[in-house]
Amino acid sequence: KPTIKPSTANPQSHKIPFTYQAEPFDLNWLKVDTVHPLRWRHCSHLPFASSADLHFCHGLEEPHGKLLCIVHAELIVDWVTMDHLREKKILSDMRTLSADWMANTSKSESELQSLQHGGEESKGNFFYPRPVAPTAAQIHCLQFLIYEVVSGGNLRKPGGLFGNSGSEIPVNDLKQLETFFYKLSFFLHILDYTATVASLSDLGFLWFREFYLESSRVIQFPIECSLPWMLVEYLLESQNAGLLESILMPFDIYNDSAQQALVVLKQRFLYDEIEAEVDHCFDIFVSKLCETIFTYYKSWAASELLDPSFLFALDNGEKYSVQPMRFSALLTLTRVKLLGRTIDLRSLIAERMNKLFRENLEFLFDRFESQDLCAIVELEKLVDILKHTHELLSKDLSIDSFSLIMNEMQENLSLVSFSSRLASQIWSEMQSDFLPNFILCNTTQRFIRSSKVPVVPVQKPSVPHAKPNFYCGTEDLNSAHQSFARLHSGFFGIPHMFSIVRLLGSRSLPWLIRALLDHISNKVTTLEPMITGLQEALPKSIGLLPFDGGVTGCMRIVKENLNWGKKSELKKEVLRGIKEIGSVLYWMGLLDIVLREVDTMHFMQTAPWLGFVPGTDGQILHSQDGGDSPIVHLFKSATAAIVSNPRCPHPTSFQTLSKQAEAADLLYKANMNTGSVLEYALAFTSAALDKYCSKWSTAPKTGFIDITTSKDFYRIYSGLQIGYLEETVQVQSNNQEVLGDSVAWGGCTIIYLLGQQLHFELFDFSYQVLNVAEVEAVSITQAHKSPHFVQGWEAVLEAMKKARRLNNHVFSMLKARCPLEEKTACAIKQSGAPLHRIKFENTVSAFETLPQKGA
């Protein structure tokens, strides 16, 4: 570390600013063969001290003009203090040469006597100050005259020039002459102050290191061995807030070395080498600086978005805070001088930041595409952090809007494009993985991944890896946010649906809904030949189960009548198809819950401006009978008051604002009458089933309910249900882990929309078995016998009871949301705005031929 030392020859020389001496550095560390492992081998403070020295040296250039006049005025203070020396002749020459002593002879004798009797303080000071500084020749003459006085012409004086041996000069005078003699050597530098400061602040020699090229026997040093770049890299990596604003200072070494190469050395090839290195270093510098700025703002945003309760529960919550850094000064630099060129650093940083935001979004989408649908919560959290980072950075830098970057990365810039990259990925994930491999738990309202191995393993790309700044900024913040994301990674539920709604928005969400409805229609079409095959495998007549055989007899009769042994694969395919239909409908139900909450919040924000109030039956009422809404009335009144003022310079502008308020009023009112996505999905499913209603729900020929020979869908589903319920209780074949509760939602929905709910509740095989079990239990109890009749069937009966409770829950929901007395549903415009509940005929292409109100 540099230290100030006084000269050994003159103990007082440390008072002069140019006696600053530093301990010599060992420059061998610049050699190529040792630079990589030992770049900072001296100490950790070396780069910091070097950067500070650079700042100090270049700081000398500014005040040197002010100091020039001060130095010249003070030069002759010590030159006239030798009036008591014995060598009158030499002293007279020194006075005449340096202090214009002859000019003092014009004083009167009384003046001189008054000055002489003034005491010791005024003694020796009766002279006129010299108006200009001495020349270099005068200083050299003074040094020679001092030499003559001290040595007396003896070139071989024992004890040195200022030794006491053989000298007639008193010791005090000799020390005074010695001090003055050594000070004169510094006056030469002070006289040519501009050249001295320029020489001291010229740092070009730090780049010229041909000696080490020769000793290392290489053509050129790598960029890591360049001293300016090492200093810049250190300042970037240390993130010292005090030096960040001076991070461009080491580049002045290149400016000085280029000036020396062209002006002093006059070697163009040296300048070309410097220019090539500067181009390379500055590109790396801008890249690393942008990475540092991006990391800081990303960490800042991630820290602000942490859950406060999470921080409150921690003992070491300080590690998640971000130390403030001052990047505002760097982000305002538009004129950086480098090798005679002016560089707009702000523009370069903005361009690089736009690229970084796009790369970060691309990485987040790639990461989501390599995971399942449960990772949508993590994606939304990371996108929110990135969006907040953009907001914080936009305060100091002009960059592209986040919505533009988001639409660009989602390939959703076209005005007629209702799909997006994220919506397509969600739909693809639902087709290939979610619907086949996830099962529904109706109690928790969650989908979980089945523990059984899927039929077709899903091929996904590997999870991409990136630096921490593409996640949350730092390792600590990454671990904190990942712990939150892991809470939602094992299921799909309401939080995931909120994330989908917020990420897709009203533009891409209708496209996803339409794709899911088409999937239901395709599944119904796919199931039709399979259902026909199961209908053909049914016996011609199946009667009611007898009560006299008990539970065991009933189960035996069911197995004999439903002998689908050769149709086992067909049964599994039908159950999977019904399960996917039920999963889609329940997914629509979750989406409907989320959209209703979002619409309620939207209504609370806009209703006061539109003059709406909620009614008792859920309808929207107008708070004002006719007339304009509050927002239109406000703008019209303001416009009228301003236009009526004769001093109004531009009345048409305020009239335009009034018209825009009317347009906004119409736009928001049109989107206020929202409906139910689930009701529309049920209506669409009903329209898809109408095509196969004649095959799955035939009318009885006699006009009475057909009990024994019916092959309607409810009879097929009843046989499938009792079959998989019996298999569910077996340890070897746990169908509950493969199908879940989605089968009940799909099967009961189809039965309800076909109008077969009462038939199913009357003639379902499992319901009949439960009735037999209840009757037999009562008879056994009355006879005071032990109920061993159900021995071995307890688990099956319990599974049947759970299935009946779930079926009743589904039917009650369907009756509330889609009453069969009037087939109504909620239509959705192609713009994504739902309409109020309206009546229309069910068709497969209901989305394309939506009826109009009042039609």
Secondary structure, DSSP 8 states (H G I E B T S, - for coil): -------SS-TTGGGSGGG-------GGGGSHHHHTT-TT-S-TTHHHHHHHHHHHHHHTTTTHHHHHHHHHHHTTSSTT--TT-S-HHHHHHHHHHHH-GGGGGGS-HHHHHHHHTT-TTTTT--S---SS---HHHHHHHHHHHHHHHHTT-TT-TT-TT-STT--S-HHHHHHHHHHHHHHHHHHHHHTHHHHHHHHH--GGGT--HHHHHHHT-SS--GGG-HHHHHHHHHHHHT-TTTGGGTTGGGHHHHHHHHIIIIIS--HHHHHHHHHHHHHHHHHHHHHHHHHHHHHHHHHHHHHTS-HHHHHT-S-GGGGS------TTGGG---EEETTEEE-HHHHHHHHHHHHHHHHHHHHHHHHHTS-GGGHHHHHHHHHHHHHHHHHHHTTS----HHHHHHHHTT--STT----HHHHHHHHHIIIIIHHHEEEETTTTEEEE-SS--SS-----------GGGTTSSHHHHHHHHHHHHTTSS-BSHHHHHHHHHHHHHHHHHHHHHHHHHHHHHHHHHHHHHHHHHHHHS-S------STTHHHHHHHHHHHH---GGGHHHHHHHHHHHHHHHHHHHHHHHHHHHHHHHHHHHHHHHHHHHTEEE-TTS-EEESSSSS--HHHHHHHHHHHHHHTSTT-S-HHHHHHHHHHHHHHHHHHHHTTS---HHHHHHHHHHHHHHTTHHHHS---SSSS---SS---HHHHHHHHHHHHHHHHT-SS--THHHHBTHHHHHHHHHHHHTT-HHHHHHH-HHHHHHHHHHHHHHHHHHTT---GGGTT-HHHHHHHHHHHHHHHHHHHHHHHHS-TTS-EEEEE-TTS-EEEEEE----TTTTTS---TT-
